[in-house]
Amino acid sequence: MSDKYSLFSKVALAIDLPEHNLKRGSVATIVEHYPMADGEEDGYSLEGFNVPNITVEVIASQIIPVHQWEQEAEILAKLRQLSPARLLQIEEYIDFMLQKDAVGRKSA
């Protein structure tokens, strides 16, 4: 369903996991991979989070590569510096690009 991550790669949480007191962006290491049947998301065990002896099980959509997380954080920092008028322009442009992608997927 999503990209397969290799063992011992660093990933960041794409969502908060309040049951473990972990926030989006927390970084951990993949220590186990649980392949699932077609149509289901693979599972992963994560360790690290600067918390000893904690292993957290997640599904693929709950994690992203660390470099992607860092890139998103840089983009958000830049967006926060823009004026409201510029933010509106960016939002309109993103909507336009999403529409182009949707049309491209339909014709493919």
C-alpha positions as CSV (number, residue, x, y, z in Angstrom):
1,M,0.0,0.0,0.0
2,S,2.8,2.4,0.8
3,D,6.6,2.3,0.4
4,K,8.3,-0.5,2.3
5,Y,10.8,0.7,4.8
6,S,13.9,-1.2,5.5
7,L,14.9,-2.5,8.9
8,F,16.9,-0.1,11.1
9,S,15.9,2.9,9.0
10,K,15.0,6.1,10.8
11,V,11.4,7.3,10.4
12,A,9.3,10.0,11.9
13,L,5.7,9.7,13.1
14,A,3.2,11.2,10.7
15,I,0.6,11.4,13.5
16,D,0.4,11.9,17.3
17,L,0.2,8.6,19.3
18,P,-1.3,9.9,22.5
19,E,-1.5,6.4,24.0
20,H,2.3,6.4,24.1
21,N,2.7,10.2,24.7
22,L,4.4,10.5,21.3
23,K,4.0,13.5,19.0
24,R,4.0,13.8,15.2
25,G,7.6,14.2,14.1
26,S,9.0,11.9,16.9
27,V,11.9,9.9,15.4
28,A,12.5,6.2,15.9
29,T,14.2,3.2,14.3
30,I,12.3,0.4,12.5
31,V,13.2,-2.9,14.3
32,E,10.6,-5.2,12.8
33,H,8.5,-5.4,9.7
34,Y,5.2,-7.3,9.5
35,P,4.2,-7.8,5.8
36,M,0.4,-7.9,5.3
37,A,-1.8,-9.4,2.6
38,D,-2.7,-7.3,-0.5
39,G,-5.0,-4.4,0.4
40,E,-3.7,-4.1,4.0
41,E,-1.0,-1.9,5.3
42,D,2.3,-3.4,6.4
43,G,3.1,-3.1,10.1
44,Y,6.3,-2.0,11.8
45,S,7.8,-2.1,15.3
46,L,9.6,1.1,16.2
47,E,12.1,1.7,19.0
48,G,14.0,4.8,20.1
49,F,12.0,8.0,20.7
50,N,14.6,8.8,23.4
51,V,12.7,6.5,25.6
52,P,14.4,3.2,26.7
53,N,12.6,-0.1,26.6
54,I,9.6,1.1,24.6
55,T,8.5,-0.6,21.4
56,V,5.6,0.8,19.4
57,E,3.7,-0.9,16.7
58,V,2.4,1.2,13.8
59,I,1.1,0.8,10.3
60,A,2.8,2.2,7.3
61,S,0.7,5.3,6.9
62,Q,1.6,6.4,10.5
63,I,5.3,6.9,9.6
64,I,7.3,8.9,7.0
65,P,11.0,9.0,6.2
66,V,12.9,11.4,8.4
67,H,14.1,13.4,5.3
68,Q,10.4,13.9,4.3
69,W,9.6,15.2,7.8
70,E,12.5,17.6,7.7
71,Q,11.5,18.9,4.3
72,E,7.9,19.4,5.4
73,A,9.1,21.3,8.5
74,E,11.3,23.6,6.4
75,I,8.3,24.3,4.1
76,L,6.0,25.1,7.0
77,A,8.6,27.4,8.6
78,K,8.8,29.4,5.3
79,L,5.0,29.5,5.0
80,R,4.7,31.0,8.5
81,Q,6.8,33.9,7.3
82,L,4.4,34.9,4.5
83,S,1.7,37.5,4.6
84,P,-2.0,36.4,4.6
85,A,-2.3,37.6,1.0
86,R,0.6,35.4,-0.1
87,L,-0.7,32.5,1.8
88,L,-4.0,32.8,-0.1
89,Q,-2.1,32.8,-3.4
90,I,-0.1,29.7,-2.4
91,E,-3.3,27.9,-1.3
92,E,-5.0,28.7,-4.7
93,Y,-1.9,27.5,-6.6
94,I,-1.8,24.2,-4.6
95,D,-5.5,23.7,-5.4
96,F,-4.8,24.3,-9.0
97,M,-1.9,21.8,-9.0
98,L,-4.0,19.2,-7.2
99,Q,-6.7,19.5,-9.9
100,K,-4.0,19.0,-12.6
101,D,-2.8,15.9,-10.8
102,A,-6.4,14.5,-10.5
103,V,-6.9,15.0,-14.2
104,G,-3.6,13.4,-15.0
105,R,-4.5,10.3,-12.9
106,K,-7.9,10.0,-14.6
107,S,-6.3,10.1,-18.1
108,A,-3.6,7.6,-17.3
